[in-house]
Amino acid sequence: MRLLMVAPPGAGKGTQAARLAKHYGIAHLSSGELFRSEVEGKTEIGQRVADYLRRGDLVPDDVVLQVIAGPVIQAASEGGYVLDGFPRTLRQAEEAYEMAHQLEGVELQAVVHLEVSRQELLRRLLARAEAEKRGDDEAAVIRHRLEVYDTETAPMLDFYGKRGLVLDIDGERPVEKVFESTVAAIDSLQEAMR
């Protein structure tokens, strides 16, 4: 099973991705966690990534691909993955699609799109900032991250939609309901593809 989560910040991508990874027995690959690990490890890549994360800007494509490619290929060879936070731009999606065509068993099978209203996203992110003391969840950074999602990430939905991979899920419901709806949609899509 090879999945991608697409949703604005605060929609619950990480929560649902972790649950889906456990349910399907696949790897959960979070670009945010991979980047934070590079930053905390004070690696060369981590130093480049730190400023982008602090501002809420997207990390440049070449750096993203450098960090993500290895884990994706390895996870695909071990049963699958759920991607959380990559690709984030149409260009990254197109590059990932081209790379996947060169490697058997790596291409996405479904794109889970969590739909959550802007008001609810702001509420969730501000609550998370308070609870987790995350510097990337300040009000101004949150608004900027949502704007970046609208202009850079949302256009990917058309790209994947044309391939029949997008599953729109109401992400404002309780976590368990979102999970149940997501699993049902994925299983239904997989059945239809057989």
Phi, psi and omega per residue, in radians:
M1 nan 2.233 -3.123
R2 -2.243 1.920 -3.012
L3 -2.120 2.708 3.017
L4 -2.256 2.339 3.036
M5 -1.707 2.244 3.062
V6 -2.218 2.129 3.132
A7 -2.990 2.742 3.093
P8 -1.180 2.834 3.068
P9 -0.963 2.359 3.107
G10 1.584 0.001 -3.098
A11 -1.410 -0.234 3.136
G12 1.811 0.345 -3.138
K13 -0.976 -0.873 -3.087
G14 -1.076 -0.778 3.130
T15 -1.055 -0.867 -3.106
Q16 -1.223 -0.655 3.127
A17 -1.072 -0.757 3.129
A18 -1.090 -0.722 3.133
R19 -1.179 -0.718 3.128
L20 -1.151 -0.697 3.120
A21 -1.047 -0.780 3.130
K22 -1.156 -0.781 -3.105
H23 -1.049 -0.789 -3.073
Y24 -1.640 -0.063 3.137
G25 1.170 0.749 -3.119
I26 -2.177 2.954 -3.114
A27 -1.375 2.477 3.018
H28 -1.754 1.958 -3.129
L29 -1.904 1.821 3.134
S30 -1.758 2.040 3.123
S31 -1.081 -0.668 3.128
G32 -1.039 -0.778 3.130
E33 -1.171 -0.709 3.110
L34 -1.092 -0.730 3.122
F35 -1.153 -0.812 -3.141
R36 -1.064 -0.624 3.098
S37 -1.120 -0.704 3.098
E38 -1.128 -0.725 -3.139
V39 -1.128 -0.850 -3.120
E40 -1.103 -0.571 3.126
G41 -1.396 -0.037 3.125
K42 0.933 0.652 3.095
T43 -1.328 2.960 3.100
E44 -1.047 -0.770 3.104
I45 -1.132 -0.719 3.136
G46 -1.019 -0.674 3.119
Q47 -1.151 -0.664 3.103
R48 -1.196 -0.658 -3.052
V49 -1.290 -0.582 -2.989
A50 -0.933 -0.821 -3.110
D51 -1.140 -0.675 3.123
Y52 -1.100 -0.786 -3.123
L53 -1.110 -0.726 -3.113
R54 -1.059 -0.670 -3.117
R55 -1.455 -0.273 -3.072
G56 1.463 0.248 3.115
D57 -1.507 2.804 3.083
L58 -1.328 2.499 3.080
V59 -1.282 2.441 -3.122
P60 -0.965 2.549 -3.049
D61 -0.951 -0.760 -3.089
D62 -1.090 -0.644 3.127
V63 -1.244 -0.744 3.127
V64 -1.024 -0.868 -3.111
L65 -1.095 -0.617 3.123
Q66 -1.113 -0.680 -3.107
V67 -1.375 -0.650 -2.973
I68 -1.566 -0.606 -2.977
A69 -0.924 -0.881 -3.111
G70 -1.027 -0.914 3.133
P71 -1.059 -0.615 3.129
V72 -1.153 -0.826 -3.129
I73 -1.085 -0.758 3.131
Q74 -1.115 -0.817 -3.120
A75 -1.094 -0.697 3.131
A76 -1.070 -0.656 -3.135
S77 -1.287 -0.271 -3.107
E78 -1.881 0.319 3.046
G79 2.092 -0.304 3.069
G80 2.363 -3.075 -3.058
Y81 -2.751 2.827 2.888
V82 -2.193 2.072 -3.134
L83 -1.527 2.332 -3.116
D84 -2.256 1.713 3.102
G85 1.814 0.053 3.047
F86 -2.593 2.375 -0.104
P87 -1.266 2.779 -3.125
R88 -2.039 -0.162 3.130
T89 -2.309 2.791 3.094
L90 -1.028 -0.722 3.135
R91 -1.069 -0.762 3.102
Q92 -1.095 -0.708 3.131
A93 -1.085 -0.753 3.131
E94 -1.143 -0.738 3.122
E95 -1.149 -0.731 3.113
A96 -1.107 -0.684 3.119
Y97 -1.095 -0.758 3.115
E98 -1.124 -0.765 3.120
M99 -1.095 -0.730 -3.097
A100 -1.108 -0.582 3.126
H101 -1.180 -0.365 3.137
Q102 -1.512 -0.233 -3.096
L103 -2.178 2.210 -3.135
E104 -1.264 2.412 3.052
G105 1.347 0.378 -3.120
V106 -1.967 -0.447 -3.019
E107 -1.098 2.550 3.128
L108 -1.048 2.558 3.072
Q109 -1.919 -0.390 3.115
A110 -2.790 2.593 3.097
V111 -2.099 1.989 -3.128
V112 -1.593 2.043 -3.129
H113 -1.893 1.896 3.108
L114 -1.499 2.127 -3.136
E115 -1.739 2.110 -3.138
V116 -2.457 2.415 -3.117
S117 -1.167 2.709 -3.138
R118 -1.044 -0.741 -3.134
Q119 -1.043 -0.768 3.140
E120 -1.190 -0.666 3.099
L121 -1.052 -0.817 3.124
L122 -1.052 -0.771 3.132
R123 -1.043 -0.844 -3.117
R124 -1.100 -0.785 -3.081
L125 -1.178 -0.680 3.096
L126 -1.167 -0.657 3.088
A127 -1.144 -0.717 3.123
R128 -1.138 -0.682 3.130
A129 -1.057 -0.745 3.141
E130 -1.163 -0.780 -3.063
A131 -1.273 -0.715 -3.012
E132 -1.806 -0.079 -3.118
K133 0.934 0.760 -3.141
R134 -1.505 2.188 -3.133
G135 -1.170 -0.404 -3.136
D136 -1.514 0.172 3.107
D137 -2.044 0.560 3.010
E138 -1.368 2.677 -3.025
A139 -0.923 -0.836 -3.114
A140 -1.150 -0.687 3.124
V141 -1.195 -0.672 3.103
I142 -1.028 -0.865 -3.135
R143 -1.056 -0.723 3.123
H144 -1.114 -0.770 3.137
R145 -1.076 -0.651 3.113
L146 -1.193 -0.667 3.080
E147 -1.134 -0.729 3.110
V148 -1.095 -0.710 3.089
Y149 -1.024 -0.834 -3.099
D150 -1.038 -0.725 -3.057
T151 -1.542 -0.574 -3.031
E152 -1.796 -0.681 -3.013
T153 -1.667 -0.791 -3.087
A154 -0.928 -0.641 3.127
P155 -1.032 -0.336 3.097
M156 -1.104 -0.470 -3.077
L157 -1.072 -0.641 3.075
D158 -1.144 -0.750 3.136
F159 -0.991 -0.858 -3.134
Y160 -1.338 -0.556 3.123
G161 -1.070 -0.667 3.120
K162 -1.108 -0.387 3.109
R163 -1.670 0.057 3.084
G164 1.261 0.465 -3.059
L165 -1.784 -0.232 -2.995
V166 -1.433 2.244 3.064
L167 -2.003 1.886 3.132
D168 -1.419 2.164 -3.090
I169 -2.182 2.329 3.077
D170 -1.251 1.859 -3.070
G171 -1.561 0.101 -3.128
E172 -1.571 -0.140 -3.135
R173 -1.404 3.009 3.107
P174 -1.003 2.631 -3.061
V175 -0.863 -0.808 -3.094
E176 -1.118 -0.695 3.124
K177 -1.154 -0.709 3.103
V178 -1.082 -0.784 3.139
F179 -1.065 -0.834 -3.123
E180 -1.057 -0.755 3.132
S181 -1.135 -0.672 -3.132
T182 -1.157 -0.827 3.131
V183 -1.067 -0.756 3.131
A184 -1.075 -0.734 -3.137
A185 -1.173 -0.755 3.122
I186 -1.100 -0.833 -3.118
D187 -1.080 -0.688 3.120
S188 -1.140 -0.741 3.114
L189 -1.114 -0.759 -3.140
Q190 -1.112 -0.681 3.116
E191 -1.123 -0.728 -3.138
A192 -1.158 -0.477 -3.119
M193 -1.437 -0.232 -3.110
R194 -1.321 nan nan
